[in-house]
Amino acid sequence: MASSSGPSPPAKTMTGMEVVKKFSSCVGGKNIVVTGVSPSSIGEAAARAIASSVQLPNLLILASRTASKLDAVLHQLRESYPALGQWDILHTVLIDISEQDSVRGAARDIISIISRRGDGKLHVLINNAGINTSHRRYTKDGKVELTFATNHLGPFLLTNLLLPALLEATKENADGRANVKVVTTSSGAHYLSPVRFDDFNFELPRENDSDLPVEQRPVVKAIPEWVRTDTSGFPGLLAYGQSKTANNLFCVALRKRFRSKGIQSFAVHPGLINTGLTRDISCEFQKELDAVPEGMWLSPDQGCSGLLLAAFDPGLSESSEFYISDNRPTRPASHSSRQDMADRLWKLSESLVNGSYRPSANL
């Protein structure tokens, strides 16, 4: 485990509960938002671990798309940890992270809660919501492929809308460390594909991938055979890989813009976890997963440990590496860590949300 002198060594089977137990003092009094919270998910496991902290957070705001699933988690946490209700710590917010209007509404709700109960400060934002689908779908306005919209564009918008509250919390960084955290769930799938800036909706026929600039083409050597040979339909796994590269590049861009202001950002690969994320994958991908040895799978509690280390381990605040895998800082694929690509993605994302996230804009 880590101390203030450095990051934690690898501990693949460490649980989120164990992380919070060790760093309870870094949880105490904090205002925390976790997205993608539903029963048996990484988000729920992270929320449960935070709720178990001996030193309670000031606010724990859980955000997700489905009210019934949020309510189920809320009920379980209140039963397990009565102090959360006694001290009005636990709150929920509905958000469809793929739809910008919903993200804006959720940001308003979060800021309202933080203003009432948290002095307008947000100390930790865990962007965990995501999808992995084998079907081509778009946002309601038909402009953005749903995987890219859900896994990258929604978190990009939400984070920027909450920046005033994150920056307000940095005023507490008396020790000089960047103790305000933005943590995003990434994946080793980022190795599959860079961001296709000229075709981020994956509308170009697969046989025409060679028409893309070299730095935007799929990483052929990393792509499974069944993906390489399938030129029909929607390449869902590549779209997922692109979105995870976008998560990493977003983290790079955040560090450039806000680390000096006291906000630290991490992208975390949680490992191989059997959650609802795999319910909409192709038959071929499911066969690949079915062949994975039982011992390779992690529980949601184990899977959330990297997110919680990134959020609460003070030793990681000084890490020059932004990508966490196996619970330690790791260097990701070069196409997901280039500053020029991060800046380009930021500009693309700004254009797709009309640049209207800025703190001076009306939420």
N, C-alpha and C positions, 0 to 999 in steps of 0.2 A: 504494500500500500504506500500511498504517497504521504509525504509530510510537506511542510512549507518550503523545504529545501529542494524539492524536485518532484517530477511526475511519478505516478504509480508504475510499478513493474507489471508485466502481463499477468493476468489472473482470469483466464477465460471462463472459469466456472463460478466466479464471484457473482453474488446476487445483488440486486438493487437494494434489498433490505440491509445487506452487509455494508454497502457503500454509505447509506444514510446513517446507519449506526455509528460508523467511524467519523463521519463529517457532520454530525448532528448540529454542532455549533455553527456550521456554515449554512444550515437550513433555518435555524431559529430566527424568527422575526422577519423573514424574507417574504416578498410578494412574488408568487410564482404562477405562470400560465403553462398548461400542458394541453396541446391539441391532439386530436386523434385518439380520444379516450372512449373505449367501448369494452364490454366484458371480454376477458381472456386475451386482451391485446397488450402490446408493449406499453401503450399509453396508460392503460389501467394499472399495469404493474409498476410503472414509474410513479403514478399518483398514490398507489397504496404504500409504496416505500417511503415517499415523502410524508404521507400521513402518519407513518409509524415513528417519525422522528421524536426523540425524547424532548428536544427543544423544538417546539411547534413553529411552523411558518406563521406569519401574520395573515397571509391570504394564500389559498390554493384554488386557482380558477381552472376548471376543467372545461374544455371546448370540444364539441363534436357535432356531427350532422344530424344524428337521430336522437330525438328527445327521450324515447323509451330506453335506449341503451345508456344514455347519460344518467337517467334516473336510476337505472339498475346499479350502476357503479356508485352513484351518490348514496343510495340506500345501504349498500354493503359497507362503504367506508364509514358512514355515520354509525352503523351498528358496531363495527369493529373498533372505532375510535371516537367515543362519545364526546371527547373534548373538542372535536372539530365543530360540532353543532353548538356546544356550550359557549364557545368563543367566536362563533360566526366566522369561522375560517374558510369553510368550504362553499364554493359558488360554482354555478354552471352557466355556460353560454353556448347557444346554438350557432353553428357555423358550417356552411357548405364551402369548404376551402377552394373549390373549383370555380365558384361564382363570385365575381368581384363585388357585386352589391351585397351579398351575404357577408363577405369579409369585412366590408366597410361597416356594416351594421354590428357585427361582432366586435370590431375594434371600438366602436362607440360604447357598447355594453361593458367591455373590459375596462375602458378608461373611466366609465361612470363608477364601476365598483372600486377601482383603485383610488379614485378621487374621494369617495366616501370613506373607505376603510384603510387606505394605504398611503395617505399623504401624496398621492399622485405619482408614486414610484413603482417601477417594475424592475425587479432584480434578476429574474430568470425567465426566459421565454424558451420553451422546448417545442420546436416545430416538428411534430411527429406524424401528422396526418399524411396519408399517401395511398395510392392505388397501384395495382399491377394488373393490366388487362390485356387480353388477346384480341379484343374487339375495338374497331375504330369508332370512337365517339368524340363529339366536340362539346364545347361549352354551349350554353343556351343561345348565345348570339352567333354560333357557328364559326367563330374566328380562330379558336385555339383547340388543338387536340387535347383530350381530357387528361391524359397522363401528365403532359407538360404543364397544363393549367393547375392540376391538383398538387403535383409534387414539387413544382418550383414556383410558378407565378403567384399562387395563393399565398404561400409562405413569404415570398418577396414582398407582396403588398401588405400583409399583416404586420410583418416586422417593421416596415417603414412607417406604417400608421401608428405603431406603438413606440416609435423612437423617442418622442418627447418624454414618455414615462421612463424609458430605459436611461435616457440621458439625465433625467432628474435623479435617478438612483445613483448615478456615478458620483454625485456630490458626497456620498458616504465613503468613497474609496480613500480613506485617510492613509492607508499603508502604501499607496502608490501602485498597488496591483490593479489590474482590470478585473474587478470582482463582479461586475454585471455581465451576465452571460446570455448569448443567443446560441442555442444548441439545435442542430437540425439532423434528423435521421437520414443518413445517406445509405449506401450499400456498396458492396464489392462489385455489383453490377455496373458501376461506373466505368469499369475497364472495357466494357463492350462498345461504347460509343461516345465520341465527343459530342458537343452541341452542334447540331446541323443548322447553322445560322441561316443558310439559304433554303432550308427545307425542314424547319423544326416541327411541322405537322406531319412529316413522313408521307407526303403526297407524291413524291417522285417515285416512279416504278423502281423496284429493287435492282433491276438489271441496269438502271441508269445511275447507280451510286457513283460510278466512275466520273460522272459529269460534275460531281461536287469537288470543291477544292480538297486537296489531299488531307488537310488538317480537320476536315469535317466528315470524312468517310469512316464507316464502321471499322473497328479494330479486328480485322479478319482472324488473326491468330487467337483471339480471345473468344470468338463466337463458336458455340457448339455446332456440330455438324448438322443437326436437324434444323437449325436456324439458317445456316449458310445455304442449304439446298432448297429451302422453302421460299419461292419467289411469288407465292400467291397470298392474297389477303394482307392483313396488317401486321407488321413485325413488332408485336407488342413488347417482346423482351428487349429489343433495341431501343424502343421508345422509353421503356423503363430505365435502361442504362443511360440514355441521354439525360433523362430527368435527374438521375443521381449525380451525373457529372455537373449538371446545373446547380444542384445543392452544394457541391464542393466549390464551384466557382463563385457562388453567392457568398460563401463563407470567406473566400479569399478577398472578395470585394468589400465585405463588411470590415474585415481586419484593416484594409488599407484606409478606409474612411473613418473608422470609429475606434480603433484600438487605442490610439493616442488620446482619445477622449474618455477612456475608461471602460469601453465595452469590448469584451473578448468573445470570439466566435469559434465554434467547433462544428465539424461534420462528423457523424459517428456511424460506423458500420456495426449494427447490433449482432451480427452473426446469423446463423440459419435457424429460424424460428417458425414453427407452424402456427400461424395466426390467420385471421380472415383475409389478409393481403393476398393469399394464393387462391381465393375462391373463384376468381374469374380468369384463370390462366388457361392456356391451351392444353389439349390432351398430351401433346408431345412433352411439354414442360412438366406436366404432372407426372409423367412416366419417369422423367429425370429425377424428380424429387422423391418419388417412391423408391428409387434405387439407392438413395442416400442411406448409409448405415445409421442405425438408431442412435449410436453414440455421438454422432455429429450434430444432432439437434440440441438446441438450447431451449429452456423454458422462457416464457416472457419475463420472469423475474431476473433470470440470468441475462437476457437480451437487453433489458433496460439499464444494466449496470454501467455500460459505457456512457450512456446519456447522462446518468447521474454523477459519474466521475467528472465528466466535462462540466457539469453544472455546479458542482460543489467542492471538488478537490482543489484547494488553493495552490497546490504544487503545479497544476496544469496551467494556471494563469500566465506563467512566464514561458510556456512552451512555444517554440518557433514553428512547430508543426501543428496544423489545424485539423488533420484527419486522424480520427481515433478508430483503431481496429484491434480486437483482442484486448481491449481496455488499456491500450498504450498508444502514444503518438506514433504514427506511421506515415511514410511518404506514399501518397496515392499516385495514380497514373499521371504522367506529365500533362496530358491534355486536360486534366481536371484541376490543375494547380497553376496554370499560366496566368500571370497578371493581365496580359493583353486580352486574353479570352474572357477573363473575369470582367474587365472593363467593357468589353463588347457586349457581354450578356447583360450587364447592368443597363446599358443604353437600350438594348432590345426590350428588356423587361419594362423599363420606363415607358417606352412607346406603346407597349401592350396594355399598360394601365393608365395611359394618357398622362403620366407624370403627376397624377393628382394625389399622390400619397404625402407630399411634402408637409412638414409640420405646420407651415403657414396656411395650407389649404384647409377648406372646410371638410371635416370628416363626413 
